[in-house]
């Protein structure tokens, strides 16, 4: 994630130097711990958390568990990963739902932390899971907060309870209390109460939030914290914990480019788990928080599990099976290619997905330069084709490609490049479907791999390899007649192949003629 990008780079560089060593001394461990401490402090992680973290890493790195390891450097990386998981909360914590609905979830935090948008994200996420959420507009202080929540609710496809216009008008405690009765009447199983925030922690904010909590008796109080506000994140979290108390934390704006390390301190300082993470502006940029997966991302070890989960949500199993059949039967068309790209886009940001692969932190520059709008341009080109052209790309002659380029606002070169990419993809998928290993352009064949469409090895041609024309002609004639050539028998004879061993064949007229020519006679 972008927020932890600098921390991830620093830690990766530290471990890169560590891997060069076959064994670790106490000075090596101290140097590594010192670099880790600097990286964490530069990332705005709280000082107390840094001291505790580096102390545990050093203690374990100097213990027998490393000394007995085959690869001490890898073992230290594992120790750092384990301790990073610990300060992020250890085990994943899920939402706790009420035994008798509705489940009441109250959102708290400073103004600008993203509570209103997050309310819509949470509601949409719950709706996908089969719940019926109700958004409650209890932020009656911020200008147009009620209108914003109504717009977000419409985008998320959920209901909203907003009896007051807001903009300083109305009693937020009464609105929150009445929403529970409304939810029971309309049979909503989840109520999400969006409360007011302030630009800073003050007594009025705490009193109002505390009164709302007493009025609705929530099952969960989620503290929404901006991952970009630095050390104030810890101070704000402690103030809310004392004034209102919360059951869980939601990290917002994790897609920002700030140092963001203070967010790592919240769970450790407050003792409250991080339950969700907001990773973008879209309503789908929202995911449950997994401490182990986040630690792996920070250490550039990848997050394959989250990537698989996103793929399972975006791709239909039956459709994938049908697509695999098309690959194997060579009926894969540009229409299918378009559907595959659209499903890939439904998974979310391609940059984020690629960032979940192990080691992609080393390709940060390539990821940053990747233009995700290329998929939109590709869709425009394919959609500018006729149905027949999509079904059979062989129909795309020069005039058709010019028409497609004009219709999609692209160039003929871009159309040609798309068709070439499609044909290469179809060829690779056909090879994979037949159990082979595709030859990736620019990489050459994979050693030891069996290509799906590889040709059978041609048998070596049988024939004489002699440099003497006369001898070569004789041996080839003998092979053609099925007789054993003289050269295959026991060695003997003169240097000109005239024979000298007992029982050898007499020289032919061709051999004598060649010999005379060689001697100049």
URRA-V228281 format. One record per helix or strand of 2 or more residues. SS is the DSSP state (2 for helix, 1 for strand). FROM is the first residue (numbers start at 1). TO is the last residue. Records with the same first field share a line. If there is no record, write none. Layout:
# URRA-V228281
SS = FROM-TO, FROM-TO
This chain:
# URRA-V228281
2 = 2-18, 26-42, 47-61, 64-67, 72-87, 115-128, 145-156, 172-186, 203-216, 232-243, 262-270, 291-298, 304-314, 317-329, 334-346, 350-355, 360-368, 373-383, 387-391, 393-395, 398-408, 412-433, 469-481, 486-488, 509-519
1 = 103-108, 133-137, 159-161, 190-194, 220-226, 248-252, 274-278, 286-288
